[in-house]
Amino acid sequence: MKNFTAAANVFARTQELFPDGKYLSLAKKWEREANIAISERIQMKNLQEDNQQNMIDNKSSSQDVIDFFEKDLPVESEKVIP
C-alpha cells in the first residue's frame, strides 16, 4: 500500500516484541527497505520542490524579455542609416 512509515514501525515493533522470533532477520530486512523507501521519497519530494522553485525563479515575464532586448538597442537618433 506504499505506507512505508507504518510498515517500518510494524517491523521495528515486531523486533521489539519477538527478539528471538523466527522472522527476526526478515523483519530487520523489511524495516531497512521501508526506511530506504521513506528516504527516497523525501529526496524525490525535495528535488521536485527545488525544481519547481527553480522554474519559478527562472520564469521571465513578457515585459522582462522586452526590457532585456530593448536596453541594448540604440535610441532612434543613434540609428545608422546605410
N, C-alpha and C positions, 0 to 999 in steps of 0.2 A: 504494500500500500504506500510505500515510499515515505512512511513516517519514521525516519531514521532516528530521531531523538527518542521516541518512545521505545523503539527496538533496542537501542543502546542501553536504555535504562532497564529494560526487562533482562537483557543478557548480563548486565552488571549485578542486578538483584539476584538472578539465578546463581551466579558465582558466590554471592554472599550467603545465600540460603543453603546451597549444596556444594561446599568447598571440596568435598571428596566425591562429588557426583560423577556418574558415568559419562555425562556430556559436558564436563567442565572445559575441556580443550575446545570443543565446538562452540560453547558459549563465549569463550575468550576470543576465538577467531571471528565470530559474527559480531561481537561488540566492537572489535577493532575495525571490521569492514563498515559497520554502521557509522562509526566515528569518522572514518575516511570519507564516506559519502556526505556526512554533515559538513566536513571541512571543504570538500569540493563544491558543494552548493554555496557555501559562504563566499568562497573565492569567485565563483561564477557570478554571484549577485554583485559583488564588489566590482568586478570587471564590467558588468553591464551598467552599473551606476556611473563608473568612471567614463565609459564610452558615451553614455547619454550626456554627461556633463561636458565632455569634450565637444560633442556635437552642438550643444547649446553655446558653449564658449566660442566656437568657430563659425557660428552661423552669422552671416552678414545680411543686413537688410539691403534692399534695393538702393536706398539712399546712401548707404555706406559704400557700395560699389561705385555709384555715380560720383560721390565725393572723392574717392580714391583716384579715379581716372581723370577727373576734371582738374585736380590740383596741379598736374604736370602739363596741362595744355596751356599754350601761350594765350594771353589775352588778345582780343581782336586786333588791337593796334600793333601787336608784335608779330602777327602772322606774316609769313613771307609769301609774296605773290611771285610765281615763276615767270 
